[in-house]
């Protein structure tokens, strides 16, 4: 990949793929390679409903962690 896509959905997919496939260790190293700043990517994608999860090393929809918490609560109520 020679450049990062501008379309937000394709950008999220591309970044997540590159991090998942271990082409890059961190978002910072990925951004450095493509000549951009992590804060700029995070800010841009936040405007389209995505946040970066350091724990999962990927962009996720805003609120994904709250959804997981609700699902965990529901599971604990069933047991």
The first five atom37 places (N, CA, C, CB, O) and aatype in JSON, in Angstrom:
{
  "aatype": [20, 20, 20, 20, 20, 20, 20, 20, 20, 20, 20, 20, 20, 20, 20, 20, 20, 20, 20, 20, 20, 20, 20, 20, 20, 20, 20, 20, 20, 20, 20, 20, 20, 20, 20, 20, 20, 20, 20, 20, 20, 20, 20, 20, 20, 20, 20, 20, 20, 20, 20, 20, 20, 20, 20, 20, 20, 20, 20, 20, 20, 20, 20, 20, 20, 20, 20, 20, 20, 20, 20, 20, 20, 20, 20, 20, 20, 20, 20],
  "atom_mask": [
    [1, 1, 1, 1, 1],
    [1, 1, 1, 1, 1],
    [1, 1, 1, 1, 1],
    [1, 1, 1, 1, 1],
    [1, 1, 1, 1, 1],
    [1, 1, 1, 1, 1],
    [1, 1, 1, 1, 1],
    [1, 1, 1, 1, 1],
    [1, 1, 1, 1, 1],
    [1, 1, 1, 1, 1],
    [1, 1, 1, 1, 1],
    [1, 1, 1, 1, 1],
    [1, 1, 1, 1, 1],
    [1, 1, 1, 1, 1],
    [1, 1, 1, 1, 1],
    [1, 1, 1, 1, 1],
    [1, 1, 1, 1, 1],
    [1, 1, 1, 1, 1],
    [1, 1, 1, 1, 1],
    [1, 1, 1, 1, 1],
    [1, 1, 1, 1, 1],
    [1, 1, 1, 1, 1],
    [1, 1, 1, 1, 1],
    [1, 1, 1, 1, 1],
    [1, 1, 1, 1, 1],
    [1, 1, 1, 1, 1],
    [1, 1, 1, 1, 1],
    [1, 1, 1, 1, 1],
    [1, 1, 1, 1, 1],
    [1, 1, 1, 1, 1],
    [1, 1, 1, 1, 1],
    [1, 1, 1, 1, 1],
    [1, 1, 1, 1, 1],
    [1, 1, 1, 1, 1],
    [1, 1, 1, 1, 1],
    [1, 1, 1, 1, 1],
    [1, 1, 1, 1, 1],
    [1, 1, 1, 1, 1],
    [1, 1, 1, 1, 1],
    [1, 1, 1, 1, 1],
    [1, 1, 1, 1, 1],
    [1, 1, 1, 1, 1],
    [1, 1, 1, 1, 1],
    [1, 1, 1, 1, 1],
    [1, 1, 1, 1, 1],
    [1, 1, 1, 1, 1],
    [1, 1, 1, 1, 1],
    [1, 1, 1, 1, 1],
    [1, 1, 1, 1, 1],
    [1, 1, 1, 1, 1],
    [1, 1, 1, 1, 1],
    [1, 1, 1, 1, 1],
    [1, 1, 1, 1, 1],
    [1, 1, 1, 1, 1],
    [1, 1, 1, 1, 1],
    [1, 1, 1, 1, 1],
    [1, 1, 1, 1, 1],
    [1, 1, 1, 1, 1],
    [1, 1, 1, 1, 1],
    [1, 1, 1, 1, 1],
    [1, 1, 1, 1, 1],
    [1, 1, 1, 1, 1],
    [1, 1, 1, 1, 1],
    [1, 1, 1, 1, 1],
    [1, 1, 1, 1, 1],
    [1, 1, 1, 1, 1],
    [1, 1, 1, 1, 1],
    [1, 1, 1, 1, 1],
    [1, 1, 1, 1, 1],
    [1, 1, 1, 1, 1],
    [1, 1, 1, 1, 1],
    [1, 1, 1, 1, 1],
    [1, 1, 1, 1, 1],
    [1, 1, 1, 1, 1],
    [1, 1, 1, 1, 1],
    [1, 1, 1, 1, 1],
    [1, 1, 1, 1, 1],
    [1, 1, 1, 1, 1],
    [1, 1, 1, 1, 1]
  ],
  "atom_positions": [
    [[0.85, -1.17, 0.0], [0.0, 0.0, 0.0], [0.9, 1.24, 0.0], [-0.97, 0.0, 1.23], [1.77, 1.38, 0.86]],
    [[0.69, 2.11, -0.96], [1.53, 3.29, -1.11], [1.02, 4.5, -0.34], [1.65, 3.65, -2.55], [1.78, 5.42, -0.04]],
    [[-0.27, 4.51, -0.01], [-0.86, 5.64, 0.7], [-2.07, 5.16, 1.49], [-1.27, 6.77, -0.29], [-2.62, 4.09, 1.22]],
    [[-2.47, 5.95, 2.46], [-3.68, 5.61, 3.22], [-4.9, 6.16, 2.49], [-3.61, 6.18, 4.67], [-4.88, 7.3, 2.02]],
    [[-5.95, 5.37, 2.38], [-7.16, 5.83, 1.7], [-7.81, 7.0, 2.45], [-8.17, 4.67, 1.57], [-7.59, 7.17, 3.65]],
    [[-8.58, 7.79, 1.75], [-9.28, 8.93, 2.35], [-10.68, 8.55, 2.84], [-9.39, 10.07, 1.34], [-11.18, 9.12, 3.81]],
    [[-11.31, 7.58, 2.17], [-12.64, 7.15, 2.57], [-12.57, 6.54, 3.98], [-13.23, 6.12, 1.55], [-11.78, 5.63, 4.2]],
    [[-13.38, 7.03, 4.93], [-13.27, 6.58, 6.33], [-13.44, 5.07, 6.51], [-14.28, 7.3, 7.16], [-12.69, 4.46, 7.27]],
    [[-14.41, 4.46, 5.84], [-14.63, 3.02, 6.01], [-13.45, 2.21, 5.48], [-15.92, 2.59, 5.28], [-13.03, 1.23, 6.1]],
    [[-12.91, 2.62, 4.35], [-11.77, 1.92, 3.77], [-10.51, 2.19, 4.6], [-11.55, 2.36, 2.29], [-9.65, 1.31, 4.74]],
    [[-10.4, 3.4, 5.13], [-9.26, 3.75, 5.98], [-9.25, 2.89, 7.24], [-9.3, 5.24, 6.36], [-8.21, 2.33, 7.6]],
    [[-10.39, 2.77, 7.92], [-10.48, 1.93, 9.13], [-10.11, 0.49, 8.78], [-11.92, 1.99, 9.73], [-9.31, -0.13, 9.48]],
    [[-10.67, -0.02, 7.73], [-10.39, -1.39, 7.32], [-8.91, -1.59, 7.01], [-11.23, -1.75, 6.1], [-8.32, -2.59, 7.43]],
    [[-8.32, -0.66, 6.31], [-6.91, -0.76, 5.93], [-5.99, -0.72, 7.15], [-6.53, 0.36, 4.96], [-5.07, -1.53, 7.27]],
    [[-6.24, 0.23, 8.04], [-5.41, 0.36, 9.25], [-5.54, -0.89, 10.1], [-5.8, 1.61, 10.06], [-4.54, -1.45, 10.56]],
    [[-6.78, -1.34, 10.32], [-6.99, -2.53, 11.15], [-6.31, -3.76, 10.53], [-8.49, -2.79, 11.33], [-5.75, -4.58, 11.25]],
    [[-6.37, -3.88, 9.21], [-5.72, -5.0, 8.53], [-4.2, -4.94, 8.71], [-6.09, -5.0, 7.04], [-3.57, -5.94, 9.04]],
    [[-3.63, -3.77, 8.5], [-2.17, -3.63, 8.6], [-1.69, -3.92, 10.02], [-1.75, -2.22, 8.18], [-0.62, -4.51, 10.2]],
    [[-2.45, -3.51, 11.01], [-2.07, -3.79, 12.4], [-2.33, -5.26, 12.75], [-2.86, -2.87, 13.37], [-1.51, -5.89, 13.42]],
    [[-3.43, -5.8, 12.31], [-3.77, -7.21, 12.59], [-2.75, -8.16, 11.97], [-5.18, -7.53, 12.05], [-2.31, -9.12, 12.61]],
    [[-2.38, -7.87, 10.73], [-1.43, -8.74, 10.02], [0.02, -8.46, 10.41], [-1.59, -8.57, 8.52], [0.95, -9.01, 9.83]],
    [[0.19, -7.58, 11.4], [1.49, -7.24, 11.97], [2.47, -6.64, 10.95], [2.1, -8.46, 12.58], [3.68, -6.82, 11.06]],
    [[1.91, -5.93, 9.97], [2.76, -5.17, 9.07], [3.44, -4.04, 9.86], [1.93, -4.59, 7.88], [4.56, -3.63, 9.56]],
    [[2.72, -3.56, 10.89], [3.22, -2.51, 11.77], [2.91, -2.9, 13.21], [2.6, -1.13, 11.42], [1.86, -3.49, 13.48]],
    [[3.81, -2.58, 14.11], [3.62, -2.9, 15.53], [2.62, -1.98, 16.21], [4.94, -2.83, 16.26], [1.85, -2.42, 17.07]],
    [[2.62, -0.71, 15.82], [1.79, 0.28, 16.49], [1.14, 1.21, 15.47], [2.61, 1.08, 17.51], [1.57, 1.29, 14.32]],
    [[0.12, 1.91, 15.92], [-0.5, 2.93, 15.07], [0.52, 4.02, 14.76], [-1.75, 3.54, 15.76], [0.54, 4.56, 13.65]],
    [[1.37, 4.34, 15.73], [2.38, 5.38, 15.53], [3.35, 5.0, 14.41], [3.16, 5.62, 16.84], [3.68, 5.84, 13.56]],
    [[3.8, 3.75, 14.4], [4.75, 3.34, 13.35], [4.07, 3.31, 11.98], [5.34, 1.95, 13.67], [4.68, 3.65, 10.97]],
    [[2.81, 2.91, 11.95], [2.04, 2.93, 10.7], [1.93, 4.37, 10.17], [0.63, 2.31, 10.91], [2.18, 4.63, 9.0]],
    [[1.55, 5.28, 11.06], [1.4, 6.68, 10.65], [2.73, 7.27, 10.19], [0.84, 7.52, 11.8], [2.77, 8.0, 9.2]],
    [[3.8, 6.97, 10.89], [5.12, 7.46, 10.52], [5.46, 7.01, 9.09], [6.19, 6.97, 11.52], [5.98, 7.79, 8.29]],
    [[5.16, 5.76, 8.79], [5.45, 5.21, 7.46], [4.69, 5.96, 6.36], [5.09, 3.73, 7.41], [5.2, 6.14, 5.25]],
    [[3.46, 6.39, 6.67], [2.63, 7.07, 5.67], [2.67, 8.59, 5.78], [1.21, 6.59, 5.79], [1.91, 9.29, 5.11]],
    [[3.56, 9.1, 6.64], [3.76, 10.55, 6.72], [2.6, 11.32, 7.33], [4.01, 11.08, 5.37], [2.29, 12.43, 6.91]],
    [[1.97, 10.73, 8.33], [0.87, 11.41, 9.02], [1.02, 11.22, 10.52], [-0.5, 10.89, 8.53], [1.86, 10.45, 10.97]],
    [[0.22, 11.92, 11.28], [0.27, 11.85, 12.74], [-0.89, 11.01, 13.26], [0.23, 13.27, 13.35], [-2.0, 11.11, 12.75]],
    [[-0.64, 10.19, 14.29], [-1.73, 9.4, 14.87], [-2.9, 10.27, 15.34], [-1.21, 8.6, 16.03], [-4.06, 9.88, 15.17]],
    [[-2.61, 11.42, 15.92], [-3.69, 12.29, 16.4], [-4.57, 12.78, 15.26], [-3.12, 13.5, 17.16], [-5.78, 12.97, 15.44]],
    [[-3.99, 12.98, 14.08], [-4.78, 13.41, 12.93], [-5.71, 12.3, 12.44], [-3.86, 13.87, 11.79], [-6.87, 12.55, 12.11]],
    [[-5.18, 11.08, 12.39], [-6.0, 9.93, 11.98], [-7.11, 9.7, 13.0], [-5.12, 8.64, 11.83], [-8.27, 9.49, 12.64]],
    [[-6.75, 9.73, 14.3], [-7.75, 9.5, 15.35], [-8.84, 10.56, 15.29], [-7.08, 9.51, 16.73], [-10.03, 10.24, 15.42]],
    [[-8.46, 11.8, 15.11], [-9.43, 12.9, 15.05], [-10.34, 12.75, 13.83], [-8.7, 14.26, 15.01], [-11.56, 12.91, 13.93]],
    [[-9.76, 12.46, 12.68], [-10.52, 12.29, 11.45], [-11.54, 11.17, 11.59], [-9.58, 12.01, 10.26], [-12.72, 11.35, 11.26]],
    [[-11.1, 10.01, 12.09], [-11.99, 8.87, 12.2], [-13.0, 9.02, 13.33], [-11.19, 7.61, 12.4], [-14.09, 8.45, 13.27]],
    [[-12.66, 9.79, 14.35], [-13.62, 10.06, 15.42], [-14.84, 10.79, 14.84], [-12.97, 10.9, 16.55], [-15.97, 10.54, 15.25]],
    [[-14.58, 11.67, 13.9], [-15.66, 12.4, 13.24], [-16.6, 11.48, 12.45], [-15.09, 13.44, 12.32], [-17.71, 11.88, 12.1]],
    [[-16.14, 10.28, 12.16], [-16.96, 9.3, 11.44], [-17.42, 8.15, 12.34], [-16.17, 8.75, 10.25], [-17.93, 7.14, 11.86]],
    [[-17.22, 8.33, 13.65], [-17.76, 7.35, 14.59], [-16.83, 6.23, 15.01], [-18.94, 6.76, 14.02], [-17.29, 5.17, 15.43]],
    [[-15.52, 6.45, 14.91], [-14.56, 5.42, 15.3], [-13.57, 5.94, 16.33], [-13.81, 4.91, 14.08], [-13.16, 7.1, 16.28]],
    [[-13.19, 5.07, 17.26], [-12.14, 5.37, 18.23], [-11.1, 4.26, 18.17], [-12.72, 5.52, 19.68], [-11.4, 3.14, 17.76]],
    [[-9.88, 4.59, 18.57], [-8.81, 3.59, 18.55], [-8.74, 2.9, 19.89], [-7.44, 4.24, 18.19], [-8.7, 3.55, 20.94]],
    [[-8.72, 1.57, 19.87], [-8.55, 0.76, 21.08], [-7.1, 0.33, 21.17], [-9.51, -0.48, 21.07], [-6.62, -0.47, 20.36]],
    [[-6.39, 0.87, 22.16], [-5.0, 0.46, 22.35], [-4.92, -1.01, 22.73], [-4.32, 1.32, 23.43], [-3.99, -1.72, 22.33]],
    [[-5.89, -1.47, 23.5], [-5.91, -2.86, 23.95], [-6.04, -3.82, 22.77], [-7.07, -3.09, 24.94], [-5.35, -4.84, 22.71]],
    [[-6.91, -3.5, 21.83], [-7.14, -4.38, 20.68], [-6.32, -4.0, 19.45], [-8.59, -4.37, 20.32], [-6.31, -4.72, 18.46]],
    [[-5.63, -2.87, 19.52], [-4.82, -2.37, 18.41], [-5.64, -2.26, 17.12], [-3.62, -3.28, 18.18], [-5.24, -2.74, 16.06]],
    [[-6.83, -1.61, 17.25], [-7.66, -1.41, 16.07], [-8.67, -0.3, 16.33], [-8.38, -2.71, 15.68], [-8.97, 0.04, 17.48]],
    [[-9.19, 0.24, 15.24], [-10.28, 1.21, 15.35], [-11.58, 0.43, 15.51], [-10.34, 2.15, 14.11], [-11.81, -0.58, 14.85]],
    [[-12.41, 0.95, 16.4], [-13.71, 0.33, 16.69], [-14.78, 1.42, 16.67], [-13.69, -0.41, 18.07], [-14.45, 2.6, 16.82]],
    [[-16.05, 1.06, 16.5], [-17.11, 2.06, 16.56], [-17.19, 2.68, 17.95], [-18.47, 1.42, 16.18], [-16.97, 2.0, 18.96]],
    [[-17.49, 3.96, 18.0], [-17.64, 4.63, 19.29], [-18.71, 3.9, 20.09], [-18.02, 6.15, 19.1], [-19.79, 3.59, 19.57]],
    [[-18.41, 3.62, 21.35], [-19.34, 2.94, 22.23], [-19.2, 1.44, 22.26], [-20.71, 3.27, 21.84], [-19.95, 0.76, 22.96]],
    [[-18.24, 0.89, 21.5], [-18.09, -0.57, 21.47], [-17.84, -1.13, 22.86], [-16.94, -0.96, 20.53], [-18.32, -2.22, 23.18]],
    [[-17.1, -0.4, 23.7], [-16.78, -0.9, 25.03], [-18.01, -0.9, 25.94], [-15.68, -0.04, 25.66], [-18.13, -1.76, 26.82]],
    [[-18.92, 0.03, 25.74], [-20.15, 0.06, 26.52], [-21.05, -1.1, 26.12], [-20.89, 1.4, 26.34], [-21.71, -1.7, 26.96]],
    [[-21.07, -1.42, 24.84], [-21.86, -2.55, 24.36], [-21.34, -3.84, 24.98], [-21.83, -2.63, 22.82], [-22.11, -4.69, 25.42]],
    [[-20.01, -4.0, 25.0], [-19.43, -5.2, 25.59], [-19.79, -5.3, 27.07], [-17.91, -5.21, 25.41], [-20.07, -6.38, 27.57]],
    [[-19.78, -4.17, 27.76], [-20.12, -4.15, 29.17], [-21.56, -4.59, 29.38], [-19.9, -2.76, 29.76], [-21.84, -5.37, 30.28]],
    [[-22.48, -4.09, 28.56], [-23.88, -4.49, 28.66], [-24.03, -5.99, 28.38], [-24.74, -3.67, 27.69], [-24.8, -6.67, 29.06]],
    [[-23.32, -6.49, 27.39], [-23.39, -7.92, 27.06], [-22.84, -8.75, 28.22], [-22.6, -8.21, 25.76], [-23.39, -9.8, 28.54]],
    [[-21.77, -8.28, 28.84], [-21.21, -9.0, 29.97], [-22.2, -9.03, 31.13], [-19.88, -8.36, 30.41], [-22.33, -10.04, 31.81]],
    [[-22.89, -7.91, 31.36], [-23.89, -7.86, 32.42], [-25.02, -8.85, 32.14], [-24.47, -6.43, 32.56], [-25.46, -9.56, 33.04]],
    [[-25.46, -8.89, 30.9], [-26.54, -9.82, 30.54], [-26.1, -11.26, 30.76], [-26.97, -9.61, 29.07], [-26.87, -12.09, 31.26]],
    [[-24.86, -11.57, 30.4], [-24.34, -12.92, 30.58], [-24.28, -13.28, 32.07], [-22.96, -13.05, 29.95], [-24.61, -14.4, 32.45]],
    [[-23.84, -12.34, 32.89], [-23.72, -12.63, 34.32], [-25.1, -12.82, 34.95], [-22.95, -11.51, 35.03], [-25.22, -13.54, 35.94]],
    [[-26.12, -12.19, 34.42], [-27.48, -12.36, 34.94], [-28.04, -13.74, 34.6], [-28.4, -11.27, 34.38], [-28.91, -14.26, 35.31]],
    [[-27.54, -14.32, 33.52], [-28.04, -15.63, 33.09], [-27.43, -16.77, 33.91], [-27.74, -15.83, 31.61], [-27.99, -17.87, 33.96]],
    [[-26.31, -16.5, 34.55], [-25.61, -17.57, 35.3], [-25.89, -17.52, 36.76], [-24.12, -17.48, 35.1], [-25.38, -18.34, 37.52]]
  ]
}
